[in-house]
């Protein structure tokens, strides 16, 4: 007697696999309530809401001057080096460390570059390479003591803050050096303008912004597909489209203002490349996941085979590299090297990381969040300067914002613990 298999019915034949059904499902699933989404990810949602509120507040208080083309360009130029430092700082904080010496490293790398380029007439690019190399060496010095000797990063970098500030004074012989040649100044003060023409605006700047907006839309849609495929919560498709459109509108408005000023700042291109590269590294590479694992649960990371010493060493080298880049940008912006350069930069970078959602205990934080945190500090500083508020009051406000950001992180932890 032979047995026959029942032929699949129309319903069975048409049933898609999980992978095949994900694109279609991504259009029809998700939460439609914005308040639910905000509560679900309160830490990141709070950052973006706070940023929008602060920009709107200072735009109102300054009668729109904050969002003028010239002022937006000035914000990019004045705070770019802090944002570069914040990228490296947030990675250290995610891993459970901190670096108090980055301001001194910025000063030292700028001093080395100035001695080579200004005093010894070396080409401008030699100064850039030397500054970055010195930054990497300083990072390796810190990484050795933290990763292989086992000293706390707080103590090692506090010693480094004093050590490298003293070396800066020795390299410069307690005097300022200036000016840099024009090519070196272009790193922080140069613009790409007129490459594609435009009547009263720079078309190239708008093209780059449009490409960036399209890239963002593709990236977040792919992320949505992955979350749907693994049955993770997402927002409804109309809310998703609204979010993408709002981000694209903000980017295009920002680009429109730049295009009507002096074009696309070269330093913004450098910053964008760094943000994209480190964003991908922290999210999509084994090394990035290991950084989160070390900060989130160190014993578990060691048991799972993560080479903790090696990872810790390289994240400090990376911090030194980014401090070297920031040193080049700052010395280019100030057109010289000063013994007191970089003073308090470490506190601005740390504040940007914590305001941007990094957790005090480690294991939590994003590069994009640190950028938003840095922009919050930049907008507040710039807005208060436009209003004529004195420096002492500005420091009080910044300190309170940092305190509230850390208090918000503690509240989130307690709230998450109570819901379990």
C-alpha positions as CSV (number, residue, x, y, z in Angstrom):
1,X,0.0,0.0,0.0
2,X,1.5,3.3,-1.0
3,X,1.0,6.5,0.9
4,X,0.6,9.8,-0.7
5,X,1.6,13.1,0.8
6,X,-1.2,15.6,0.8
7,X,-0.6,18.4,-1.6
8,X,-0.2,21.8,0.0
9,X,-3.3,24.0,-0.1
10,X,-3.2,27.5,-1.5
11,X,-2.8,28.9,2.0
12,X,0.2,26.7,2.8
13,X,1.9,27.4,-0.6
14,X,1.5,31.1,-0.2
15,X,2.8,31.3,3.4
16,X,6.0,33.3,3.4
17,X,9.1,32.6,5.6
18,X,10.0,35.0,8.4
19,X,12.8,36.5,6.2
20,X,10.5,36.9,3.2
21,X,7.7,38.4,5.2
22,X,9.7,40.9,7.1
23,X,9.5,43.7,4.5
24,X,5.7,43.4,4.2
25,X,5.3,43.1,8.0
26,X,7.4,46.2,8.5
27,X,4.7,48.2,6.9
28,X,1.8,46.9,9.1
29,X,3.2,46.3,12.6
30,X,4.3,48.6,15.5
31,X,3.0,50.8,18.2
32,X,1.0,53.8,17.1
33,X,1.1,55.6,20.4
34,X,4.0,58.1,20.6
35,X,3.8,58.3,24.5
36,X,4.3,54.5,24.7
37,X,7.4,54.8,22.5
38,X,8.8,57.6,24.6
39,X,8.3,55.7,27.8
40,X,9.8,52.5,26.3
41,X,13.1,54.3,25.5
42,X,13.0,57.2,27.9
43,X,16.7,57.8,28.0
44,X,17.2,58.4,24.2
45,X,13.8,60.0,23.7
46,X,14.4,62.5,26.5
47,X,17.7,63.7,24.8
48,X,16.0,64.5,21.5
49,X,13.1,66.2,23.1
50,X,15.4,68.3,25.3
51,X,17.5,69.2,22.3
52,X,14.4,70.4,20.3
53,X,13.1,72.4,23.4
54,X,16.5,74.1,24.0
55,X,16.9,75.1,20.4
56,X,13.4,76.5,20.2
57,X,13.9,78.3,23.5
58,X,17.1,80.0,22.5
59,X,15.8,80.8,19.0
60,X,12.9,82.6,20.7
61,X,15.1,84.4,23.3
62,X,17.6,85.5,20.6
63,X,14.9,86.6,18.1
64,X,15.9,84.0,15.6
65,X,19.6,84.9,15.6
66,X,20.5,81.4,16.9
67,X,19.3,79.8,13.7
68,X,20.7,82.4,11.3
69,X,23.1,81.0,8.6
70,X,26.1,82.8,10.0
71,X,25.5,81.6,13.5
72,X,24.9,78.0,12.6
73,X,28.2,78.0,10.8
74,X,29.9,79.5,13.9
75,X,28.4,76.8,16.1
76,X,29.9,74.1,13.8
77,X,33.3,75.8,13.7
78,X,33.5,76.7,17.5
79,X,32.4,73.3,19.0
80,X,33.7,70.8,16.4
81,X,36.7,69.8,18.5
82,X,34.5,69.1,21.6
83,X,32.3,66.8,19.5
84,X,35.4,64.9,18.2
85,X,36.5,64.4,21.8
86,X,33.0,63.3,22.8
87,X,33.1,60.4,20.3
88,X,36.1,58.9,22.1
89,X,34.9,59.8,25.5
90,X,31.5,58.0,25.1
91,X,33.3,54.8,24.0
92,X,35.5,55.0,27.2
93,X,32.4,55.6,29.4
94,X,30.5,52.7,27.8
95,X,33.5,50.5,28.8
96,X,33.4,51.8,32.3
97,X,36.3,54.2,32.1
98,X,36.9,57.9,31.8
99,X,39.7,60.2,30.5
100,X,40.5,63.4,32.4
101,X,43.6,64.3,30.3
102,X,42.1,65.0,26.9
103,X,42.4,68.8,27.3
104,X,46.1,68.4,28.0
105,X,46.5,66.1,25.0
106,X,44.8,68.6,22.8
107,X,47.3,71.2,24.0
108,X,50.3,68.9,23.6
109,X,49.4,67.7,20.1
110,X,48.8,71.3,19.0
111,X,52.1,72.3,20.4
112,X,54.0,69.6,18.6
113,X,52.4,70.6,15.4
114,X,53.2,74.2,15.9
115,X,56.9,73.6,16.7
116,X,57.2,71.5,13.5
117,X,55.2,73.7,11.1
118,X,55.9,77.3,12.5
119,X,59.3,77.0,14.1
120,X,60.9,74.4,11.7
121,X,59.1,75.3,8.5
122,X,57.8,71.7,7.9
123,X,54.9,71.1,5.5
124,X,51.5,71.5,7.1
125,X,50.6,67.9,6.7
126,X,53.7,66.8,8.6
127,X,52.3,68.8,11.6
128,X,48.9,67.0,11.2
129,X,50.5,63.6,11.1
130,X,52.8,64.3,14.0
131,X,49.9,65.6,16.2
132,X,47.9,62.5,15.5
133,X,50.9,60.2,16.2
134,X,51.6,61.9,19.5
135,X,48.0,61.5,20.5
136,X,48.1,57.8,19.7
137,X,51.3,57.4,21.8
138,X,49.7,59.2,24.7
139,X,46.7,56.9,24.4
140,X,49.0,53.9,24.4
141,X,50.7,55.2,27.5
142,X,47.3,55.4,29.3
143,X,46.1,52.1,27.9
144,X,49.2,50.3,29.2
145,X,48.7,51.5,32.8
146,X,45.0,50.9,32.8
147,X,44.8,47.6,30.8
148,X,48.0,45.8,31.8
149,X,49.0,47.3,35.1
150,X,45.4,47.5,36.4
151,X,45.3,51.0,37.6
152,X,42.0,52.9,37.6
153,X,41.5,55.1,34.6
154,X,40.6,58.0,36.8
155,X,44.0,58.0,38.5
156,X,46.0,57.3,35.3
157,X,44.4,60.1,33.3
158,X,44.4,62.5,36.2
159,X,48.2,62.0,36.3
160,X,48.3,62.4,32.6
161,X,46.4,65.7,32.8
162,X,49.3,67.1,34.9
163,X,52.0,65.2,33.0
164,X,51.1,66.3,29.5
165,X,50.2,69.8,30.5
166,X,53.8,70.1,31.8
167,X,55.1,68.6,28.6
168,X,53.1,71.2,26.6
169,X,54.8,74.0,28.6
170,X,58.2,72.5,27.9
171,X,57.5,72.0,24.2
172,X,56.4,75.6,23.8
173,X,58.9,76.9,26.2
174,X,56.0,78.8,27.9
175,X,55.3,80.9,24.9
176,X,52.6,80.9,22.2
177,X,53.4,80.1,18.6
178,X,51.6,81.6,15.6
179,X,50.6,81.8,12.8
180,X,50.1,78.6,10.9
181,X,50.3,78.6,7.1
182,X,47.0,79.0,5.2
183,X,46.7,75.3,4.3
184,X,46.8,74.3,7.9
185,X,44.1,76.9,8.8
186,X,41.8,75.4,6.2
187,X,41.4,72.3,8.3
188,X,39.1,74.1,10.8
189,X,38.2,77.3,9.0
190,X,38.0,76.2,5.3
191,X,34.8,75.7,3.3
192,X,33.8,73.8,0.1
193,X,31.8,76.4,-1.8
194,X,30.8,76.7,-5.5
195,X,31.8,73.2,-6.6
196,X,28.4,72.7,-8.3
197,X,27.4,76.3,-8.6
198,X,24.1,77.7,-7.3
199,X,22.4,81.1,-7.5
200,X,23.0,82.7,-4.0
201,X,23.5,79.3,-2.4
202,X,25.9,76.3,-2.6
203,X,24.4,73.4,-4.4
204,X,27.1,71.0,-3.3
205,X,26.1,71.5,0.4
206,X,22.4,70.7,-0.5
207,X,23.4,67.6,-2.5
208,X,25.5,66.2,0.4
209,X,22.6,66.8,2.8
210,X,20.1,65.1,0.5
211,X,22.5,62.1,0.1
212,X,22.9,62.0,3.9
213,X,19.1,62.1,4.4
214,X,18.5,59.3,1.9
215,X,21.3,57.2,3.6
216,X,19.6,57.8,7.0
217,X,16.2,56.6,5.6
218,X,17.7,53.4,4.2
219,X,19.7,52.7,7.4
220,X,16.7,53.1,9.8
221,X,14.4,51.1,7.5
222,X,16.9,48.2,7.5
223,X,17.1,48.4,11.2
224,X,13.3,48.3,11.4
225,X,13.2,45.2,9.2
226,X,15.7,43.5,11.5
227,X,13.7,44.3,14.5
228,X,10.5,43.0,12.9
229,X,12.2,39.9,11.8
230,X,13.3,39.1,15.4
231,X,9.8,40.2,16.8
232,X,11.2,43.2,18.6
233,X,8.9,46.2,19.3
234,X,8.8,49.0,16.7
235,X,6.8,52.1,16.1
236,X,3.9,52.0,13.6
237,X,4.8,52.6,10.0
238,X,3.1,56.1,9.8
239,X,5.1,57.2,12.9
240,X,8.3,55.7,11.4
241,X,7.7,57.7,8.2
242,X,7.0,60.8,10.2
243,X,10.3,60.4,12.1
244,X,12.3,60.0,8.9
245,X,10.6,63.0,7.3
246,X,11.3,65.2,10.3
247,X,15.0,64.2,10.5
248,X,15.4,64.8,6.8
249,X,13.6,68.2,7.1
250,X,16.0,69.2,10.0
251,X,19.1,68.1,8.0
252,X,17.9,70.0,4.8
253,X,17.1,73.1,6.8
254,X,20.6,73.0,8.5
255,X,22.2,72.5,5.0
256,X,20.1,75.3,3.5
257,X,21.4,77.7,6.2
258,X,25.0,76.6,5.6
259,X,24.5,76.9,1.8
260,X,23.4,80.5,2.2
261,X,26.4,81.3,4.4
262,X,29.8,80.1,3.3
263,X,29.1,76.6,2.1
264,X,30.1,73.3,3.6
265,X,32.7,73.6,6.4
266,X,35.6,71.1,5.9
267,X,35.6,70.4,9.6
268,X,32.0,69.3,9.4
269,X,33.0,66.7,6.7
270,X,35.7,65.4,9.1
271,X,33.2,65.2,11.9
272,X,30.6,63.5,9.8
273,X,33.1,60.9,8.6
274,X,34.1,60.2,12.2
275,X,30.5,59.9,13.5
276,X,29.5,57.5,10.7
277,X,32.7,55.4,11.1
278,X,32.4,55.1,14.9
279,X,28.6,54.7,14.8
280,X,29.1,51.7,12.6
281,X,32.0,50.4,14.6
282,X,30.1,50.5,17.9
283,X,27.0,48.9,16.5
284,X,28.1,46.5,13.8
285,X,31.5,45.1,14.8
286,X,32.7,42.5,17.2
287,X,35.0,45.1,18.8
288,X,32.1,47.4,19.4
289,X,30.0,44.7,21.0
290,X,32.9,43.8,23.2
291,X,33.1,47.4,24.5
292,X,29.5,47.2,25.5
293,X,30.0,43.8,27.1
294,X,32.9,45.0,29.2
295,X,31.0,48.0,30.5
296,X,27.7,46.1,31.0
297,X,29.0,43.0,32.8
298,X,32.8,42.6,33.1
299,X,32.8,39.1,34.7
300,X,30.4,37.8,32.0
301,X,32.6,39.4,29.3
302,X,35.7,37.7,30.7
303,X,33.9,34.3,30.9
304,X,32.7,34.6,27.3
305,X,36.2,35.0,26.0
306,X,36.5,38.8,25.5
307,X,40.1,39.9,25.6
308,X,39.4,42.6,28.1
309,X,43.0,43.9,28.4
310,X,43.4,44.2,24.6
311,X,40.0,46.0,24.2
312,X,40.8,48.4,27.1
313,X,44.2,49.2,25.6
314,X,42.9,50.0,22.2
315,X,40.0,52.2,23.4
316,X,42.6,54.4,25.1
317,X,44.7,54.5,22.0
318,X,41.6,55.5,20.1
319,X,40.9,58.3,22.6
320,X,44.4,59.5,22.1
321,X,43.9,59.4,18.3
322,X,40.8,61.5,18.5
323,X,42.4,63.9,20.9
324,X,45.2,64.4,18.4
325,X,42.6,65.1,15.7
326,X,40.9,67.6,18.0
327,X,44.3,69.2,18.7
328,X,44.8,69.8,15.0
329,X,41.3,71.2,14.7
330,X,41.7,73.5,17.7
331,X,45.2,74.8,16.8
332,X,44.0,75.4,13.2
333,X,40.9,77.2,14.5
334,X,42.9,79.4,16.9
335,X,45.8,79.8,14.3
336,X,48.4,78.9,16.8
337,X,49.4,76.9,19.9
338,X,49.1,78.2,23.4
339,X,50.3,76.7,26.7
340,X,46.8,77.0,28.2
341,X,45.0,75.4,25.2
342,X,42.5,72.7,25.9
343,X,41.7,73.9,29.4
344,X,38.5,72.2,30.6
345,X,37.9,70.4,27.3
346,X,37.7,67.1,29.2
347,X,34.7,68.3,31.2
348,X,32.9,69.4,28.1
349,X,33.5,66.1,26.4
350,X,32.4,64.1,29.5
351,X,29.3,66.3,29.9
352,X,28.4,65.7,26.2
353,X,28.6,61.9,26.8
354,X,26.5,61.9,29.9
355,X,23.9,64.4,28.6
356,X,23.7,62.3,25.5
357,X,22.5,59.2,27.5
358,X,25.7,57.4,28.6
359,X,25.3,55.6,31.9
360,X,27.6,56.4,34.8
361,X,28.2,52.7,35.5
362,X,29.0,51.9,31.8
363,X,27.4,49.6,29.3
364,X,25.0,52.2,27.9
365,X,25.5,55.0,25.4
366,X,25.8,55.8,21.7
367,X,27.9,58.0,19.4
368,X,24.9,59.8,18.1
369,X,23.7,60.4,21.6
370,X,27.0,62.0,22.5
371,X,26.8,64.2,19.5
372,X,23.3,65.4,20.5
373,X,24.6,66.0,24.1
374,X,27.5,68.0,22.7
375,X,25.1,70.0,20.5
376,X,22.9,70.7,23.6
377,X,26.0,72.2,25.3
378,X,27.0,74.1,22.2
379,X,23.5,75.6,21.7
380,X,23.3,76.6,25.3
381,X,26.7,78.2,25.3
382,X,26.1,80.0,22.0
383,X,22.6,81.1,23.0
384,X,23.8,82.5,26.3
385,X,26.7,84.3,24.6
386,X,24.2,85.9,22.1
387,X,22.1,87.0,25.1
388,X,25.1,88.6,26.7
389,X,25.0,86.3,29.8
390,X,28.3,86.4,31.7
391,X,30.7,83.4,31.8
392,X,30.1,82.7,35.5
393,X,26.3,82.2,34.9
394,X,27.0,80.1,31.9
395,X,29.1,77.7,34.0
396,X,26.3,77.5,36.6
397,X,23.8,76.6,33.9
398,X,26.1,73.9,32.3
399,X,26.8,72.4,35.7
400,X,23.1,72.1,36.5
401,X,22.3,70.6,33.2
402,X,25.0,67.9,33.7
403,X,23.7,67.2,37.2
404,X,20.2,66.8,36.0
405,X,21.4,64.5,33.2
406,X,23.1,62.1,35.6
407,X,20.0,62.3,37.9
408,X,17.9,61.4,35.0
409,X,20.1,58.3,34.3
410,X,19.7,57.2,37.9
411,X,16.0,57.7,37.7
412,X,15.9,55.5,34.6
413,X,17.8,52.7,36.4
414,X,15.5,52.7,39.4
415,X,12.4,52.8,37.1
416,X,13.7,49.8,35.1
417,X,14.5,47.9,38.4
418,X,11.1,48.6,39.8
419,X,9.3,47.3,36.6
420,X,11.0,43.9,36.8
